[in-house]
Amino acid sequence: MNPLNSVKGAITTGVVLAVGVSVLLTVLGGGGVDLHHALLGRWLHILAGVMWIGLLYYFNVVQTPGLAAAAADQGGPGGAGITKYIAPRALFWFRWSAVVTWVTGAYYLLFGYGSTMTIHKAFGLQEGFRTIGVGAWLGTIMLFNVWVFIWPNQKKILGIVTASDAEKAAARKTAGLASRVNFVLSVPMLLCMGGQAHGLPF
């Protein structure tokens, strides 16, 4: 069976390949790479973060405007297929990749910088850790928005939980605003996450 014929198979293949490449690079580098922290911290953090932010951008740049256009298209196919089949699946990956991103980021702050005090320095915005600290705070706010505002309201919108038309309308506004706030916050958050290691370690 070809593993590329399923999402699970493709993910598994990618992970196995990445671990193999990491081991190979560690061996070629003379064993100087901390594979444990590199894999469990930075790599998984980046991988989950790409999934999370990629879906955030999909929702804000593609799905929301697309559903608005579908609703305005009188006699068109509408957006029922998206809301029934695509959105619930996308929201599953969205909310759980947010959790994995935050947890692996916290793990890397705790252990990946060589000191268990790094997480306190980052969240305390101490000198040398302000850039990553601002990024960590922005990511924390974004995670909060996902689980407190976006997901509970999306459950009403998608009919996962019972809600009246008025409650669904209010949920659309709340979820849409929280998603747009996260979209905006993601821009400086990504600047800070990349900046800590690439020229902005303040």
C-alpha positions in Angstrom: 0.0 0.0 0.0 1.3 3.4 -0.9 1.5 5.6 2.2 1.1 8.7 0.1 -2.5 7.7 -0.7 -3.7 8.8 2.8 -3.2 11.8 5.0 -2.1 9.5 7.9 0.3 7.7 5.7 1.8 10.9 4.4 2.2 12.4 7.9 3.9 9.2 9.2 6.2 9.0 6.2 7.2 12.7 6.7 7.9 12.2 10.4 9.9 9.0 9.8 11.9 10.8 7.0 12.6 13.8 9.3 13.7 11.6 12.2 16.0 9.7 9.8 17.5 13.0 8.5 18.0 14.2 12.0 19.8 11.0 13.0 21.9 11.2 9.9 22.8 14.8 10.5 23.7 14.0 14.1 26.0 11.2 13.1 27.6 13.3 10.4 28.0 16.1 12.9 29.9 13.9 15.3 27.0 13.6 17.7 27.1 17.3 18.6 23.4 17.9 18.0 21.0 17.6 21.0 18.5 15.4 19.1 16.1 15.2 22.1 15.6 19.0 22.4 15.9 19.5 18.6 13.1 17.1 17.9 10.7 17.5 20.9 11.2 21.2 21.1 12.1 23.2 18.1 11.1 20.8 15.2 7.7 19.8 16.6 7.1 23.4 17.6 7.8 24.7 14.0 5.8 21.8 12.5 2.7 22.3 14.6 3.1 26.1 14.2 3.1 25.9 10.4 -0.1 23.8 10.6 -1.8 26.2 13.1 -0.9 29.5 11.3 -1.4 27.9 7.9 -5.0 27.1 8.9 -5.5 30.5 10.5 -4.5 32.1 7.2 -6.7 29.7 5.2 -9.7 30.6 7.4 -9.0 34.4 7.1 -7.8 34.6 3.5 -9.7 31.8 1.8 -12.6 30.2 3.6 -14.3 33.3 5.2 -14.3 35.4 2.1 -15.2 32.3 0.0 -18.3 31.6 2.2 -19.3 35.2 2.0 -19.1 35.1 -1.8 -21.1 31.8 -1.8 -23.8 33.4 0.4 -24.1 36.4 -2.0 -24.3 34.2 -5.1 -28.0 33.8 -5.6 -28.7 30.4 -7.1 -25.1 29.3 -6.7 -24.0 26.1 -5.0 -23.7 27.8 -1.5 -21.3 26.9 1.2 -23.0 23.9 2.8 -20.3 21.5 1.6 -17.6 23.6 3.2 -19.4 24.0 6.5 -20.4 20.3 6.7 -17.2 18.6 5.5 -14.2 21.0 5.4 -14.6 23.4 8.4 -15.0 20.8 11.1 -11.9 18.9 9.9 -9.9 22.1 9.5 -11.0 23.3 13.0 -9.9 19.9 14.5 -6.4 20.3 13.1 -6.4 24.1 13.9 -7.2 23.8 17.6 -5.0 20.8 18.4 -2.0 22.2 16.4 -2.4 25.4 18.5 -2.1 23.3 21.7 0.9 21.3 20.3 2.6 24.6 19.2 2.2 26.2 22.6 3.3 23.1 24.6 6.4 22.4 22.5 7.3 26.1 22.6 7.1 26.0 26.4 9.1 22.8 26.4 11.8 24.3 24.3 11.9 27.4 26.5 12.2 25.2 29.5 14.9 22.9 28.2 16.1 23.9 24.7 18.1 27.0 25.7 20.1 25.1 28.3 18.5 26.6 31.4 15.2 25.8 33.1 14.9 29.5 33.9 14.5 30.5 30.3 10.7 30.3 30.4 10.7 32.7 33.3 13.1 35.1 31.5 11.0 34.9 28.3 7.6 35.4 29.9 9.2 38.0 32.2 10.5 39.9 29.1 14.1 40.0 30.6 16.9 41.3 28.6 18.1 38.9 25.9 14.8 37.1 25.9 12.4 40.0 25.1 11.9 39.1 21.5 11.0 35.4 22.1 9.1 36.5 25.2 6.8 38.9 23.2 6.3 36.1 20.7 5.5 33.6 23.5 2.9 36.1 25.0 1.3 36.7 21.6 1.1 32.9 21.0 -0.4 32.5 24.4 -3.1 35.1 23.7 -3.8 33.4 20.3 -4.1 30.0 22.0 -6.6 31.5 24.5 -8.6 33.0 21.6 -8.7 29.6 19.8 -10.1 27.7 22.8 -12.2 30.4 24.6 -13.7 32.4 21.6 -13.2 30.6 18.3 -13.9 26.9 19.0 -16.9 27.3 21.3 -18.6 29.7 18.9 -17.7 27.6 15.8 -19.5 24.7 17.5 -22.7 26.8 17.5 -22.2 28.0 13.9 -21.6 24.5 12.6 -24.5 22.9 14.5 -22.2 20.8 16.7 -24.1 22.3 19.7 -27.6 23.5 19.6 -28.0 27.2 19.1 -30.8 29.6 18.0 -30.4 31.7 14.8 -29.7 34.7 17.0 -27.0 32.8 19.0 -25.4 31.6 15.7 -25.3 35.2 14.4 -23.6 36.4 17.6 -21.3 33.4 17.5 -20.3 34.3 13.9 -19.3 37.8 15.0 -17.4 36.6 18.1 -15.5 33.8 16.3 -14.8 36.0 13.3 -13.4 38.8 15.4 -11.2 36.5 17.5 -10.0 34.8 14.3 -9.2 38.2 12.8 -7.4 39.3 15.9 -5.3 36.1 15.8 -4.6 36.8 12.1 -3.2 40.2 13.0 -1.3 39.0 16.1 0.4 36.2 14.0 2.3 38.8 12.0 4.4 40.2 14.9 4.4 36.8 16.6 6.2 35.3 13.6 8.6 38.2 13.5 9.5 37.6 17.2 9.8 33.8 16.8 12.1 34.1 13.9 13.8 37.2 15.2 15.1 35.6 18.4 17.5 33.4 16.5 18.0 35.8 13.6 19.1 39.2 14.6 16.6 40.4 17.2 17.7 38.7 20.5 16.8 41.7 22.8 
